[in-house]
Amino acid sequence: MGNNQKNSEYMCEFPAISKCETYDRERQTVVSDFDGTLLRGRSSFPYFALVAFEVGGVLRLLLLLLASPIAGFLYYFISESAGIRVLIFATFAGMKVSDIESVARAVLPKFYSSDLHPEAWRVFSACGKRCVLTANPTVMVEPFLKEFLGADLVMGTEIDSWKGRATGLVKKPGVLVGRNKAEALLEAFKDAPLPELALGDRKTDYPYMKLCKEGYIVPPATAEVQAVTVDKLPKPVVFHDGRLVQKLTPFTALITILWIPVGFLLACLRMAAGALLPMPLVYYAFWALGVRVTIKGTPPPAAKKSIGKTGVLFICSHRTLLDPIFLSTALGRPIPAVTYSLSRLSEIISPIKTVRLTRDRTTDANMIKNLLQEGDLVICPEGTTCREPFLLRFSALFAELTNELVPVAMTNKMHMFHGTTARGWKAMDPFYFFMNPSPAYEVTFLNKLPYELTCANGKMSHDVANYIQRMIASSLSYECTNFTRKDKYKMLAGNDGTVAAGKPKIAAEKIMGC
């Protein structure tokens, strides 16, 4: 009864979006609100919290959390504008604008894309020209809306800055709510016809909705309203950055803040167990400390140098820099790893031998051959990690060096923090992984590659690499891609992983089926 009354209140002037027809809208322009309309959630706090934590750390998140009751009171009892101003000030004051832009490009799209309202997206995507009016800061939402939803125009609240740093204040005309939205729309379309279609979710959207020929209200989302699924998104989010796994509500933000010091001590204990105990005992120590390690398949026996047998090269999918350590844990013996990049701190605390690749093909090939003469070896030919169910392109170098190839499918679960970063301090990666209350790793040993499928039998190295990529992807139900390390870093950090570069874009055509 209560929900029906609430919905009728929102539909008193405009019909529900479910009544909107999408046929023959290709030549029309749509203008839509963001929170509560294109997104199911009506609160922007989770996204401000992500920016606060990723740029300013736990202390900035604490400041935002302390300011949120004030913002909530002002928003619901005084004015929307006043409440949003408090969130903007608590989040942005003193931050570098470039850091905010980086988070908006690399972190927020993953969270925004997981909350798209299906009915709003059905209508929005049917129109030829797409515009968004939002009270959110433009700097936060524009990269996602233009890059992933195909928005042609984004009109949001503009933040003020001084010498490259946000002041926490907003530029005129202020926060885009109510009449300010209508005026912004009129200004943007002063030399063109106004949009034919308007979407909104609250009474403060009425002023701009009344300017359009048609207007539709998106009722408050219920538990039955499922977000748009990944396969229906115009562009999948292959790469994303940031330490937080889930969006933060005020309650989960408090839990996160309280857990961090406890989690850091627990991470140190777990890492000490992995580094100091004999490898056959690490598996049991991890389980005792809440780290779950699941082993599937049959691993090969250790190479015996006494009979002249060279080592096995384990070809692993790459989820975190801890992949070789959990492989060693699963085998019960330390396996040296060759890596493309590793922080000095990670090298020092690693319980296994790590060898850096130089990225010179001849030098690296000779080094890997020498290491295989000494015993087994592990390599992650993707060259960098990927969090989503995709495999990046495999470097083919490994296929030329040995016929003893064992594919290993690695996957993990983290519920609070990601153990990888492209923008942050990589030395903290293992700490963040082990700071999760109960992290898990699954190591699946696949069948050794038959001799007839190796380079020794005349196969091309890139064909061997692609075959192993497909094997691992199939076992994990992942999708193969042609993306490389450079693609990832251009997208997330604006460089190729080693030197600075221009603002990135990622090509959708690089995704291919397995």
GUMAR-474777 format. One record per atom (N, C-alpha, C): residue in one letter; x, y, z. Coordinates in steps of 0.1 Angstrom, whole numbers, plus 5000, padded with zeros to 4 digits. Layout:
% GUMAR-474777
AXYZ...
//
This chain:
% GUMAR-474777
M500849885000M500050005000M500950135000G501950135009G502850245010G503550274997N504050164990N504750174978N503950234967N502650184966N501750234956N501450384957Q501250424970Q501050574973Q502250654969K503450604972K504650674969K504850684954N504550574946N504750574932N503750674925S502450674931S501450764925S501850904927E502550934938E502951074940E503951114930Y504851024925Y505851064915Y505251064901M504151004899M503550994886M502351094884C502151184893C500951274893C501051364881E502251404876E502351494865E502851424852F503551314854F504151244842F503951094844P503751034832P503550884833P504850814837A504650684841A505850604844A506550564832I507850544833I508750514822I508350384815S507750294822S507350174816S506350194804K505650304804K504750334793K505350404781C506650424782C507350494771C507650394760E507250434748E507550354736E508950394730T509650294726T511050324721T511150314705Y510050284699Y510050264684Y510350404678D511150404668D511450524659D511950644668R512850614677R513450724685R514850764680E515350704669E516650724665E517050864662R516050944658R516351084654R515951184665Q515551134677Q515151214688Q516251234698T516151344706T517051374717T516451344730V517151284739V516651254752V517551324762V516951374773V517651434784V517251364797S518251324805S517851244816S518651284829D518051264840D518751274853D519651154854F520551154865F521451044866F521050954878D521351004891D521050924903D519450904903G519050784905G517650754906G516950744893T517550784882T516950774869T517750674860L518950714855L519750614848L520350514858L520550554870L521050464880L519850424889R519850304894R518750254903R518850334916G520050344922G520250414935G520050564934R519450614944R519150764944R520250834952S521050764959S522050834968S523350844960S524050954961S525350974954S526450954965F526150924977F527150914988F528150804984P527750684979P528750574976P529850624967Y529450704957Y530450744947Y531350864952F530850944961F531651044968F532650974977A532150864983A532950784993A534150714985L533850674973L534850604965L535950714962V535550834957V536550934954V537350974967A536650984978A537251024990A538350924994F538050794994F538950694998F540150674988E539850674975E540850644965E541850764963V541350884966V542251004965V542851044978G541951054988G542351105001G542651005012G542350875009G542650775019G541550765030V541950685040V540950655051V540550785059L541450875061L541150995068L540151085061R540251095048R539251165040R537951095040L537950965039L536650895040L536050915054L536850925064L536250945078L535651085078L536351185072L535751325072L534451325065L534351255053L533051245046L532051185054L532351075061L531351005069L530851095081L531751165087L531351265098L530451375092A530651415080A529851515074A528551465068S528451335066S527251285059S525951305067P525851305081P524651335087P524151475085I525151575085I524751715082I524251725068A524951655058A524551665044A523151605043G522851495050G521551425049G520451515055F520751575066F519751665072F519351785063L520451845057L520251955048L519451915035Y519851795030Y519251745018Y517751725019Y517351655030Y515951615031Y515051725038F515651815046F514851905053F515052055050I516152085043I516452225039I516352245024S517352185017S517352185003S518352084998E518052024986E518951934980E520352004977S520352124973S521552194969S522452204981A521952234993A522852255005A523452125009G522652015008G523251885012G524351835002I524151864989I525151824980I526451904981R526252034984R527352124987R528252064998V527652015008V528451965020V529251835015L528551745007L529251635002L530451674993I530251774985I531251814976I532451874984F532151954993F533252015001F534051915009A533351825016A533951725024A534851625016T534351605003T535151504995T536251574987F536051694982F536951744972F537951854977A537651914988A538452034993A539951994994G540752054986G542252034987G542751924977M541851854971M542351744962M542851804949K543751734943K544151774929K543051734919V542751824911V541651794901V542051684892S543351674889S543851554881S543551424888D543751424901D543451294908D541951264908I541151364909I539651334908I539351284894E539851344884E539651294870E540151154868S541251124874S541850984873S540850884879V540350914891V539450814897V538150804889A537650924884A536450914876A536650834863R537850824858R538050754846R538350604849A539050574860A539550444862A538750364873V538050434882V537450364893V535950364892L535350474890L533850494890L533050414880P533550404867P532750334857P532350194861K533150114868K532849984872K531549984881F531550084890F530450084900F529150144893Y529350244885Y528150304878Y527550194869S528350124862S527850034852S527049914858S527349884871S526749774878S525349814884D524949944882D523749994888D522750054878L522950024865L522050094855L520650044856H519750134856H518250104856H517850044843P517249934842P516949864829P515949944821E514850004828E513850074820E514450204815A515150274823A515750404819A516750384808W517550274809W518550244798W517850204785R516750134786R515950094774R515550224766V515050324773V514650444766V515750524762F516750544771F517950634769F518650584757S518950454756S519750394745S519050394732A517650414732A516950404719A516950544712C517450644718C517450774712C518750804705G518650884695G519850914687G520851004694K520351104701K521251194708K520851194723R521951174731R521651154745R522351264754C521551314763C522051424772C521751384786V522551434795V522351404809V522451534817L521451554826L521451664835L521551614849T522551654857T522751594870T523351684880A522951664893A523551754904A524951704907N525351584903N526651544905N527751624898P528851634904P529951714897P530251654883T530351734873T530651684860T531951604859V532951644867V534251584867V534051434871M533051404879M532851264884M532151174874V531151224867V530251144859V530551144844E531251254839E531351264825E532151154818P533251104823P533950994817P533150874815F532350834825F531550714823F530350744813L529750854814L528550874806L528950884791K530050944788K530450964774K531150834769E531950774777E532750664772E531950534772F531050514782F530450384783F528950384779L528250504780L526850514777L526550594764G527650644758G527450714746G526750854747A526850914759A526251044760A526951154752D526151234745D526651344737D526951464745L526151494755L526351614763L526051584778V526951624787V526751604801V526751744808M525751774815M525551904822M525451874837G526551904844G526551874858G527051994866T527151974879T527652084888T529152094885E529652214884E531052244881E531752284894I532852214897I533552244909I534552354907D534852434917D535752544916D537152484920S538152544914S539552504916S540552624917W541652604923W542652704924W544052634923K544852674913K546152614911K546052464910G545052414903G544952274900G544352194912R543952264922R543352184934R541852234936A541052144939A539652174942A539552254955T538652354955T538452434967T537352374975G536552284970G535452234977G534152314974L534252424967L533152514964L532652484949V531552534946V531052514932V530952644925K531052634911K530952754903K529452784901K529252904896K527952954893K527452874881P526152834880P525052884889P524852804901G525852724905G525652634917G525352494914V524752424924V524452284922V523252274912L523352184903L522252174893L521052094899V520152164905V518952104910V517752204907G516552144906G515452234904G515452324892R515252454894R515252554883R516652564876N517752534884N519052544877N519152444866K518552324867K518552224857K517852274844A516752334846A515952394835A516752504828E517352584835E518152694829E519352644822A519952544827A521152484821A520752414808L519552354807L519052294795L518752394785L518152504789L517752614779L519052674774E520052694782E521352754777E522052654767A522052524770A522752434762A522052424748F520752444748F519952424735F519452554730K520052664733K519552794729K519552814713D520552734707D520552744692D520052624685A519352534693A518952414687A517552374694P516752294687P515552254693P515752174706L514852194716L514952124729L514751974727P515251894736P515051754735P513551714735E513251614727E511851564726E511451484739L512351424745L512051334756L512851364769A512251364780A512851394793A512551274803L513651234810L513451134821L513951194834G513151164845G513551214858G512951114868D513251154881D512751054892D512251134904R512251264904R511751344916R511151474911K510551544921K509851664918K510751774913T511951774918T512951874914T513451864900D513051754894D513351734879D512151794870Y511051824876Y509951864869Y510251994860P510952094865P511152214857P511752184843Y512752094842Y513352074829Y512551974821M511751884828M510951784821M509751854814K509251964820K508152034814K508552114801L509852124799L510352194787L510352104775C510251974777C510251874766C508851834762K508751774750K507451734745K506951614753E507751524757E507351414765E508251404778G507651354788G508351334801G507851214808Y508851134813Y508451014820Y509251004833I508550954843I509150934857I509650794859V510850784865V511350654869V511050634883P510050544887P509750524901P510950474909P510950494922P511950444931P512150294929A513450254927A513750114924A513450024936T512849914933T512649814944T513649704942A513549604951A514549494951A514349414938E513049414933E512749334921E513449394908V513849524909V514449584897V515849554896Q516249464887Q517649414885Q518349514876A519649534879A520449624871A520649564857V520949644848V521249594834V522449494835T522349384828T523349284829T524549324820V525649264822V526949304815V526749284800D526049174796D526049144782D525149254774K524349334781K523549434775K524149574775L525349584782L526049714782L526649744768P526649864764P527149904751P528649874750K529349874762K530749854762K531149794776P531749674776P532149614789P533249684796V533249684809V534349744817V535349634818V536349634810V537449534810V538449564821F538849694822F539849734832F539149834841H539549824854H539149924864H540149914875D540250024883D541250044893D540550074906G541350104916G540850134929G540950014939R540950044952R541149944962R539849874967L538749944966L537549904972L536749804963V536349694968V535649594960V534149634958Q533549694969Q532149724969Q531849874971K530749914967K530250054970K530050064985L530350184990L530250215005L528950285008T528150235017T527050305023T527750365036P527050465043P527550515055P527950405065F527150295066F527450195075F528650115071T528750075058T529849995054T531150075054A530950205052A532150295053A532750295067L531850295077L532250295091L532950155094I532350045089I532949915091I534349915085T534449965073T535749965066T536850045073I536450165078I537350245086I537850175099L536950105105L537250035118L538149905115W537849845103W538549725100W540049745095I540349855089I541649875083I542849855093P542849915105P543949885114P544049735118V542849675120V542849535124V543349445112G542749485100G543149415088G544649425085F545249535087F546649555084F547449465093L547149455106L547849365115L547649215111L546449185107L546149045102L546949015089A547049115080A547849095068A549349075071C549849145080C551249125084C551448985089L550548935097L550648805103L550648695092R549648715083R549548615072R550748615063M551248735060M552448745051M553748695058A553848715071A554948655079A554848505079A553648445080A553548295079A553948245065G553548315055G553948275041G555448285039A556048385045A557448415042A558448335051L558048295063L558948235073L558748085074L557548035071L557347895073L557847815061P558147685063P558547605051P557247595042M557547595029M556447595019M555347485021P555847365025P554747255027P553747285039L554147385048L553347415059L552447545056V552847615046V552147745043V550647725040Y550347615033Y548947585029Y548147575042Y548547505052Y547847485064Y547847615073A548947685072A548947815080A547947915074F547847915061F546948005055F545447975059W545147845059W543847805063W543547835077A544547825086A544347855100A544148005102L544648085093L544548235094L543448285085G542648205080G541448255072G541648275057V542748225052V543048235037V542748105031R541748105022R541247975017R542047945003V542547835003V543347784990V542647654986T542147664973T541447544968T542347494956I542647364956I543447304945I542647214937K542747224924K542047134915K543047084905G542646964899G543546904889G544746834895T545646784887T546746704891T548046774887P548746824897P550046894894P551146794890P552046834881P553146744877P554146724889P554946614889P555946604899P557146704897A557946724907A559046814906A560046764896A560746844889A561846804879A562946744887K563546644881K564746574887K565946604879K566846694885K568046724877K568946614875S568946514885S569846404884S569646314871I568446314865I568246244853I568246334841G568646454843G568746544831G567446604826K566446604834K565146654830K565046794833T564646874823T564447024825T563147044832G563047164838G561847194846G560647224837V559547214844V558247244838V557947394839L557447454828L557047594828L555547604830F555147654842F553747674845F553247804839I552247794831I551647914824I550447954832C550448064839C549348104848C548548224842S547248224844S546548344842S546848434854H546748564852H547348664861H546248744868R546048714881R544948794889R545648894899T546648854906T547448944914T548848904914L549748984920L551148944920L551448824929L550448784936L550548664945L550348534938D550048534925D549748414918D550848314919P552148344917P553248244919P553348194933I553048274943I553148224957I552048124960F550848154955F549748054957F549947924949L550547944937L550947824930L551947734938S552947804944S553947734952S553247674964T552247744970T551547684981T550747564977A550147564965A549447444961A550347324958L551547354953L552447244950L553247204963G553347284973G554047254985G555547264984R555947344973R557347364971R557547504965P558647574967P558747704961P559147694947I558447774938I558647774924I559147914920P560347934915P560748064911P559748124900A559748254900A558848324891A559548434883V559248444870V559748554863V558548654861T558848784864T557848884864T558249004855Y557149074851Y557349194842Y557649314851S557049324862S557249444871S556949404885L557749444895L557549404909L558249514917S557549564927S558149664936S559349604944R560249684948R561349644956R560949574969L559949634976L559449574988L558849434986S558149424975S557549294972S558549184970E559649224963E560849134961E561449094974I561549184983I562249154996I561349055005I560049075005I559248995014I558748865007S559048854994S558548734987S559148604992P558348504995P558948375000P559548294989I559448334976I559948254965I560948354957K561748284949K562748364941K561948434930T562248564928T561648634917T562748694908V562548684895V563448734885V562748834876R563248954874R562649054866R562949024851L561949034842L562249034828L562649174823T563649174814T564149304809T563349364798R562449284792R561649324780R562549324768D563749274769D564549244757D564449104754R563949074742R563548934739R564648834740T565848864735T566948774735T567448754749T567548854757T568048844771T567048764779D565748794778D564748724785D564748574782A564848544769A564848404765A565948324771N567148384770N568348314776N568148294791M567648394798M567448384812M566448274816I565348274809I564248174812I564848034809K565548014798K566147884795K567147834806N567947924812N568847894822N568047854835L566947924838L566247894850L565547764849L565047724837L564447594834L565447484836Q566747504833Q567747404836Q567847374850E567547474859E567647454873E566447384879G565247394872G564047334878G562847404872D561747384879D560447434875D560447584876L559547644868L559447794867L557947834864V557547954869V556248004866V556348134859I555448154850I555348284843I553848314840C553548444840C552248494837C552348574824P552048514813P552348574800P551448694796E550448724804E549548834802E550348964804G551348954814G552249074816G551649164827T550349154829T549749244839T548449174844T547849224855T546649164860T545349214854C544349134854C542949184850C541949124860R541149214865R540149174876R538849114870E538549154858E537249104852E537448964846P536348894842P536448764836P536948774821F538148824820F538748834806F540248794808L540848734797L542248714797L542848804786L543948864790L544648954781L545448874771R546048934761R546748864751R548048804758F548348674754F549548604760F550748634751S551848674758S553048684751S553548544746A554048534734A554348404728A555748364731L556548444738L557948404740L558148274747F557248244757F557448124765F557347994757A556448004746A556247884738A557447844730E558447934728E559647904720E560747844728L560547844741L561647804750L561647664756T560447604756T560347464762T559147404757N559147274757N557947194754N557147144766E557747164778E557147124790E556247234796L555047244790L554147354794L552947304801V552647354813V551547324821V550647444823P549447454817P548647574820P548047564834V547947674840V547347684853V546347794854A545047764857A544047864858A543947914872M544248044874M544148104887M542948204888T542248194899T541248284902T541148314917N540648424921N540548454935N539348534939K539048544952K537948624957K538348714968M537948844966M538248944977M536849014979H536549034991H535249094994H535349244999M536549285003M536649425008M537649505000F538849454997F539849524991F540449444979H540749524968H541449464957H542949454960G543549344955G545049334958G545849374946T545349464937T546049514926T545849664924T546749724917T546449864914T547349904902A546850004894A547550054883A548050194886R547250264895R547550404898R548250424911G548050334920G548550344934G549950284936W550250264949W551550214953W551550064952K552250004943K552149864941K552749784952A553549844960A554149764972A553049734982M551949804981M550849764991M549949664986D550149614973D549249514968D549049394977P550149324981P549949204990P549249235003F549549355008F548949395021F547449405019Y546949475009Y545549495006Y544849355004F545549264997F544849134995F544649065008F545749055016F545648985029F544849065039M544549185037M543649265046M542149225045N541849155035N540449105033N540149005045P538949005050P538648915062P538948765058S538448725046S538648585043S538948575028P540148615023P540448605009P540548455005A540348434992A540448294987A541148284973Y541848184971Y542448154958Y542148014954E541848004941E541647874935E542647844924V543447734926V544447704916V544047574909T543847584896T543447464888T544547424878F545147304880F546147254871F545447184859L545747234847L545147174835L546147074829N545746994820N546646894814N547846954807K548946894809K550146934802K549946934787L550547034780L550347054766L550946934759P550246864750P550746754742P551946794733Y552846704731Y554046734722Y553546784708E552546724703E552146764689E551546904688L551246974700L550747104700L551847214703T553047164704T554147254708T554947304696C555847394698C556647454687C557647344682A558047244691A558947144686A558347054675N557047054674N556346984664N555947074652G556547194652G556347284640G555247384642K554647394654K553547494656K554247634658M553547734653M553947874655M553747914670S554747994675S554648024690S553448094693H552948184684H551748264688H550448174687D550548064679D549447964679D549347894692V550547854697V550647784710V550147874721A550547994721A550148094732A548648114731N548048124719N546648144718N545848024723Y546447904720Y545747784724Y545647774739I546847804745I546847794760I545947904766Q545848014760Q544948124765Q543548074764R543148004753R541747954752R541547844762M542547754764M542347654774M542047704788I542847804792I542547864805I541247934806A540948014795A539748084795A538547994796S538547884789S537447784788S537247724802S538347694809S538247634823S537647734833L537847864831L537347964840L536048024835S535647994823S534448064817S534748214815Y535948244811Y536448374808Y536348404793E536648524789E536648564775E538048604771C538548554760C539848594755C539748734749T540848814750T540948944744T542248964738N542449064730N543749104724N544349224732F543749264743F544349374751F545649334757T546549434758T547849414764T548049504776R549249494782R549549574793R549449724790K549949764778K549849904774K548449954774D547549874769D546149914768D545549934782K545949854791K545449864805K545949994811Y547250024810Y547750134817Y547350264810K547150264797K546650384790K545250414795M544450314797M543150334802M543050384816L543850324825L543650344839L544650454845A545850464839A546750554845A547250664835G546850654823G547250754813G548650734808N549250614810N550650594805N550650444801D551850404796D551950264791D552550174802G552550214814G553150134825G554550174828T555250254819T556650294822T556850444820V556150504810V556350644808V554950714806A554950844808A553650914807A553150924793A551850924791A551250934778A550051014779G549351034767G548151114767G546951044773K545851114772K544551064778K544150934770P543750824777P543550704770P542150684764K542050594755K540750534750K541050394747I540050304749I540150164747I539250124736A539750034727A539049994715A538149874718A536849884716A535949774719A536249654710E536749674698E536949564689E538049474693K538749504703K539849414708K539249294716I538049304719I537449184726I537049084716M537348964718M537048854708M536548734715G535748654709G535348534715G536448424716C536248334725C537248224726C536948114717
//
